[in-house]
Amino acid sequence: MRGLKRITLVIFILIGSVSLFGYWSFDQFNQAFDNLSAAYLADAPLTYSSIRERRVASSSLETIEELATSTDSELASTSPETSTKAAASTDPTDPVELSFTFPEKDTEVYIGCTYPISWQSSGTVSSLETALVDAGTREPVGPKTSGISKENIIAKDLQKLEWKVGYVWPGAYYIKISKINAEEAEIRSKIFIVNKTPENISADEQKNTCKESGGI
């Protein structure tokens, strides 16, 4: 009986020792794992932060270099233009800039009437190469049909072009200038409508129609 009790006691002691050793080993493993994790987490932000700082510094440097390059190129390109324009304002040989003031708002153009084609310019206009262009097809109308000569000499004290509207098809048109004072140009007027003159009216009534539409 005593022997059985001793054997049972020894078994319980062995089981307790094994359990205690297992618990102690598991606790040591957890502590080691926690230490490794803490060391990794402590190093990781530093590594990310240093990489981020390097990228930001590199980007900032590139941006500053681009701004400096673009600013220098802009200054190099704009300065000569500014000085050239300032010097050119007194040079009569420079190309003349021109913008149409014809047609005015709500202008109605009638076949057979004469209209002053007016403009604003940066200098004296001595000659113009012009054409009447169909706004739909963008094809020029011949001088005989349109009533606008291709080459026009402009009086110095007049600075406008008198246009007697030819017998064109009623529709939308614009006037195009391809040369000013023999210099190449690309200028267009606003689109306007050429109307057919009312039929069965007297000469006086036709004159009134022309005057009321801004012509003669």
C-alpha positions in Angstrom: 0.0 0.0 0.0 2.8 2.4 0.9 4.6 1.5 -2.3 1.6 2.5 -4.4 1.3 5.8 -2.6 5.0 6.5 -3.2 4.7 5.7 -6.9 1.6 8.0 -7.2 3.4 10.8 -5.5 6.5 10.4 -7.7 4.2 10.5 -10.8 2.5 13.7 -9.6 5.9 15.3 -8.9 7.1 14.4 -12.4 4.0 15.8 -14.1 4.2 19.0 -12.1 7.9 19.4 -13.0 7.2 18.9 -16.7 4.3 21.4 -16.6 6.4 24.0 -14.8 9.3 23.5 -17.2 6.9 23.9 -20.2 5.3 27.0 -18.8 8.8 28.5 -18.1 10.0 27.7 -21.6 6.9 29.2 -23.3 7.3 32.4 -21.2 11.0 32.7 -22.2 10.0 32.3 -25.9 7.4 35.0 -25.7 9.8 37.4 -24.1 12.5 36.8 -26.8 9.8 37.3 -29.5 8.6 40.5 -27.9 12.2 41.8 -27.8 12.8 41.1 -31.4 9.5 42.7 -32.5 10.3 45.9 -30.5 13.8 46.1 -32.0 12.3 45.7 -35.5 9.6 48.3 -34.9 12.1 50.7 -33.5 14.3 50.5 -36.6 11.5 50.5 -39.2 10.3 54.1 -38.7 13.8 55.4 -38.9 14.4 53.6 -42.1 11.1 54.8 -43.7 11.7 58.3 -42.4 15.2 58.5 -43.8 14.0 57.2 -47.2 11.1 59.7 -47.2 13.4 62.6 -46.3 15.7 61.6 -49.1 12.9 61.5 -51.6 11.4 64.8 -50.5 14.9 66.4 -50.6 15.5 65.0 -54.1 12.0 66.1 -55.3 12.5 69.6 -53.9 15.9 69.9 -55.6 14.5 68.8 -58.9 11.6 71.3 -58.6 13.9 74.1 -57.8 16.2 73.2 -60.7 13.2 73.1 -63.1 11.9 76.4 -61.9 15.3 78.0 -62.3 15.8 76.6 -65.8 12.3 77.6 -66.9 12.7 81.1 -65.4 16.0 81.6 -67.1 14.7 80.5 -70.4 11.6 82.6 -70.1 13.7 85.7 -69.2 16.0 84.9 -72.1 13.1 84.6 -74.5 10.9 87.5 -73.3 13.6 90.1 -72.8 14.6 90.3 -76.4 11.0 90.4 -77.5 10.2 93.2 -75.2 13.2 95.3 -76.2 12.5 94.5 -79.9 8.9 95.6 -79.6 9.9 98.8 -77.7 12.4 99.6 -80.3 10.1 98.6 -83.2 7.3 100.9 -82.2 9.2 103.8 -83.9 10.3 101.8 -86.9 7.9 102.4 -90.0 9.3 99.3 -91.8 7.8 96.9 -89.2 4.8 94.8 -90.2 1.5 96.6 -89.5 -1.0 94.9 -87.2 -4.6 95.2 -88.2 -8.0 94.2 -86.9 -11.4 94.7 -88.6 -14.1 97.0 -87.3 -16.3 95.9 -90.1 -18.9 94.5 -89.9 -20.4 96.2 -86.9 -22.9 94.4 -84.7 -26.2 93.5 -86.5 -24.8 94.8 -89.8 -26.9 93.7 -92.8 -25.1 93.6 -96.2 -27.1 93.8 -99.4 -26.1 92.9 -102.9 -25.5 96.1 -105.0 -24.8 98.4 -102.0 -21.4 99.9 -101.3 -19.9 99.6 -97.8 -16.8 101.0 -96.1 -14.6 98.2 -94.9 -12.9 99.8 -91.8 -10.2 98.6 -89.5 -7.9 99.6 -86.7 -4.2 99.3 -87.3 -0.8 99.9 -85.7 0.5 101.9 -88.6 -0.4 103.3 -92.1 -1.9 100.8 -94.5 -0.8 101.5 -98.1 -1.9 98.3 -99.8 -4.1 95.2 -99.0 -4.5 91.9 -100.7 -8.1 90.8 -100.0 -10.7 88.3 -100.9 -14.4 87.5 -100.0 -14.6 84.0 -98.6 -17.6 81.7 -98.4 -17.9 80.9 -94.7 -19.4 77.5 -95.4 -17.0 76.2 -98.0 -14.1 78.5 -97.1 -13.5 79.0 -100.7 -12.7 82.5 -102.0 -15.1 84.2 -104.4 -13.5 85.7 -107.5 -13.0 89.5 -107.6 -15.4 90.0 -110.5 -18.2 88.2 -108.7 -17.5 89.5 -105.2 -16.8 93.1 -106.1 -13.6 93.1 -104.0 -10.3 93.5 -105.9 -7.5 91.2 -105.0 -5.0 94.0 -104.8 -6.1 97.3 -103.3 -4.2 100.6 -102.9 -5.3 102.5 -99.8 -5.1 106.3 -99.7 -3.1 107.5 -96.7 -5.8 109.9 -95.6 -8.6 107.4 -96.1 -7.5 104.2 -94.4 -10.6 102.2 -95.4 -11.7 100.2 -98.4 -14.9 100.9 -100.3 -16.7 97.7 -101.3 -19.6 97.4 -103.7 -21.1 94.1 -103.1 -21.1 92.0 -106.2 -23.8 89.6 -107.3 -23.0 86.7 -105.1 -25.2 84.0 -103.7 -27.0 85.2 -100.5 -25.3 83.6 -97.5 -22.6 83.8 -94.9 -19.2 85.3 -95.8 -16.1 86.9 -94.3 -13.3 89.1 -95.7 -9.8 87.7 -95.6 -6.6 89.7 -95.8 -3.5 87.8 -97.0 -1.1 90.7 -97.4 -0.6 94.1 -95.7 1.8 96.5 -97.4 3.1 93.5 -99.4 3.8 91.6 -96.1 2.2 88.2 -95.6 -0.7 88.2 -93.2 -3.6 86.0 -92.1 -6.5 88.2 -90.9 -10.3 87.6 -91.1 -13.3 89.7 -90.4 -16.3 88.6 -88.5 -18.8 86.5 -90.5 -21.7 88.5 -91.9 -24.7 87.7 -94.1 -25.0 89.0 -97.6 -28.7 89.5 -98.4 -30.5 89.7 -101.7 -31.8 93.1 -102.5 -35.6 93.2 -102.3 -37.2 92.8 -105.7 -39.6 95.2 -107.4 -38.4 98.3 -105.6 -37.5 101.7 -107.0 -34.0 103.1 -107.2 -34.8 105.4 -104.3 -36.0 102.6 -102.2 -32.9 100.6 -102.9 -30.8 103.6 -101.8 -32.7 103.7 -98.6 -32.1 100.0 -98.1 -28.4 100.6 -98.5 -28.3 103.6 -96.1 -30.3 101.8 -93.5 -27.8 98.9 -93.6 -24.8 101.3 -93.2 -23.9 101.6 -96.9 -24.4 104.0 -99.7 
